[in-house]
């Protein structure tokens, strides 16, 4: 569980917080195996025995004062009694995790199955739902993706293959040859399937054990064909007059699959993951989407396209996500299309059921097979509850991320499914005008409790005779992870500025900007960002007394927009500039596809701060040779390339990695870099650590088209003849901000 704060020294009161212009909050990565310093938790059992405060319900931790029969809560100060069992346990501090570390992970008692038959069986269940209203290329990519997925699935997993178009197909791969049974989807927007899927094929016939049926699943995949290549005339008795077959009945198919799987939730499985492969917008049956809104009519209606295309056009998929959650189903959507698919409406099905949203604009160089293999190979937690508690002087304000709030309790979030990368954010507000004590006796404290379930694979057990007996069933473990942290209090504004973490500041800003964009449009998101920077620069200049006022007006040249007195704040203007240049906040008329914007919103909302930093302002490194680094960091400008004189540049933009050989590089340098060199080992390590597979591109300056690399060099003045005021170099951006600061200070 990694926790990072925007400032490591907290502001002393509301005036100090507002006077600094900084955001105050934390990012939390609850299922990360280690904390932000690389430390693992202390593991233990008996999580249900951990003492809790009678007043604020915080858990006992190493910051609490322990007496013989009582303990004082480190968050609210309440004195609590200890049971005789706890007194006995805590007399041997080395035997319990919570006495050894402020970061613990404790086992909780086993859960009963839904039918009351002892511990819940927890087979991992995976279902692929494949769009047949698609092209041959799409299906080839989907087949290779699912073959990769089968390799990543552990023995004992159950796998089901379904297809959808104008009908829903269920595959039985447990017999000698794969058999498919189809149900026609009603074309009307209110329709549901005329028959229960359980009556079409019993669920346990549909879900096949992977280790026995891998070959037949592969055979079934080979039979997949696009509906458009079939006979368009309906089969006799299926008179669908005037209806163009080959429609994409995605909504009905997903609803039916959720209800189908839900019957075994709590018996066969604790979480079923559905991978939906989609090649375009649903246009048939319930849940169909009108893609005409992405057309010319917005230009003529004078509507703001950036605002019009961000909200969902129907609550269908949001409601369907609630059905999925009730059925124990988590949906991942893999959209492979360059057409408008209205991800603004579809995204809720994935992010609100605990899944992810992926967008690939072409089948040719798609990293889909690698992404799904990677996703299935890493551990995940599900049925999670995340609770943030704070000491009494302050409290969480807003919370951000792909979770949903508990309807009853404050600051409790539910997460359906969560991997080791998923990150959430909170900002803080003071409870009153008093703030923190100046005596430093009680430090600001936060405690994050994360309760979650994991599926534990079968283990080989030795029986009394020493013979290996393999347990074939998976079991479910419920665990409680708790992290308690204390922070200092900044004595003055300089200490507050010096303790700033610009990456975490960027994370909270991105969350706020996404929210504003969704509610009020991209333009408002851009304004919010610029206003925040203007106020921060004004407050900083005021704090450092950098501006001399003469005759009531300040002298422009004295405004320090680059934070020269405070190294911790120096990255911020570049990060804000880069964020304004990012497709997340560029305008529709600049060619930003609305689906790509939605994809970025979903991706940026879960990235931990260092990854987000790379996605917004890529890291540019130079190399003298493939084995020798020249400079660890350059600004993203052509000038930096020319002045460095290095022959090789490596750019890490999170989703893209580019190795660029300059046109003046020595022709004897090996190109592309050899597999055993330093640069390659760095690339491989980065690819290994990513939550998604970055695209690796090699470019030789003077030979290849270098535009994709040059597009990342954002700092130069580059109006590009379009006359758009938003496209300007970093220097003129700073001049513009200086002007705004002056106006603000007047």
TANORTA-V360863 format. One line per field, one symbol per residue. phi: phi as a letter, one per 40 degrees, with the letter a starting at -180 (. if undefined). psi: psi as a letter, one per 30 degrees, with the letter a starting at -180 (. if undefined). burial: 1 if it has 9 or more other ideal C-beta (glycine too) atoms within 8 Angstrom, else 0. A space follows every 10 residues. Layout:
# TANORTA-V360863
phi=???
psi=???
burial=???
This chain:
# TANORTA-V360863
phi=.cbbbcbcbc ccadcccccc gccbabbbbc cccbccbgcc cccabgdccc cbcccbgccd accccbbcba abcccbgccb cbccccdccc cbdccbdccb acbbbbcbcc cccccgcgcc cbdcbbbbbb cccabdcccc cccccccccc ccccdgcbbb bbbaacabbb bbbcccbcbb bbbccccccb cbccaccdcc addccccbcc ccbdcccccc ccccbccccc dccccdgbcb cgcccgcbcc dccccccccc cdcbcgbcab abbbbbbbbi ccbagdgcbc ccccaccccc cgcccccccc cccacdcccc cccccccgbb bbbbcbabcc bfcdccdccc ccbgcbbbbb caccbccddc ccccccccca bafcbbbbbb cccaacccbb hcbbcccbbc fbbbbcaabc cdbbbbbbbc caccgccccg cbcdbbbbbb babbcbccbc bccccgccbc ccccbbbbbb bbbbbbbcbc cacccccccc bcccdcdccc dcccdcdccb hcdccccdcc cccdcdcccc ccccfcbccb fgbccdcccc ccfccbdccd ccdcccdccc ccddbccdcc gcccccccdc dccccbccdc ccdcccbdcb bbbcadbbcc bcabccacdc ccccgccbbb bbbgcbbbbb cccccdcccc bcdccbccdc cccccccccc cbcccbbbbb dgbbcccccc cccccccacg gcgccccacc cccccccdcc cdcccc
psi=jkkklekfjl keaeeeeeff flljalkkie gkflafggkl lkkaahfffk kkkfefglkk lffkkkaegl kkkfeffkkk lkleeeeeef fifffkefff lgjljkkllk kllegghakk khkkkkkkjk jfialeeeee eeeeeeeeee ffklkflkkk kllkcflkkk kjgfaekkkk kkkkkkflff llkfkkfefe kkefeejkke ffgeefeeee effkkkeffl kfkllkfiji kfkjlgljhe eeeeeeeeee effgkfdelf kkkkjjjkga kkgkakgkkj gffiaffeef fgljefeege llfkgefeee eeeeefggkk kkkjkjlglk fhfeefeeee ffggalkkkk flfehkgeee eeeeefflll llhkkkkkll lffllkclkk lilkkkfekk gkkkkekkaf fkkllklllk eafealkffg ejkkkkkkkj klklkklllk kkafggkkkk kfkllkkklj kkkkkkllkk flfeeeefgk jfeeeeeeee eeeeeeeeef leeeeeeeee eeeeeeeeee eeeghfkkkk hgklkeffkj fghffjeffe feeeeeeeef fkfegllefg gjkeeeeeee eeefffklee eeeeeejlkj llkelffjkd kfkllileee eefegkfkkk kjgdfkkkjj klfgkkffkk klklfgleee eeeeeeeefl fljkkkkkkj kfeljgeeef ffiffljifg ffgkffjlle efeeeeeeee eeeef.
burial=1111111011 1111011011 1111111111 1100100000 1101011001 1010010111 1101000001 1111110101 0100011011 0000011101 1111111100 1010000011 1111111111 1111000111 1111111111 0110011111 1111111111 1110000101 1011111000 1010001101 1010011101 0011011111 1001011001 0000000001 0000111111 1111111111 1101111111 1111111111 1111111110 1010000100 0000111111 0110011101 1111101111 1111111001 1111111111 1111111111 0010011111 1111110001 1111111111 1011010011 1110000000 1111111111 1111111101 0000110000 0011111111 1111110100 0000000000 0011111111 1111101111 0011111111 1111111111 1111111000 1111110111 0111111111 1111001000 0001000111 1010010111 0111111111 0101111101 0101111111 1111111110 1111111101 1111010010 1001011001 1001011111 1111011111 1100100010 0010001111 1110011001 0111101110 1000010110 0111110010 0001011111 0111011101 110110
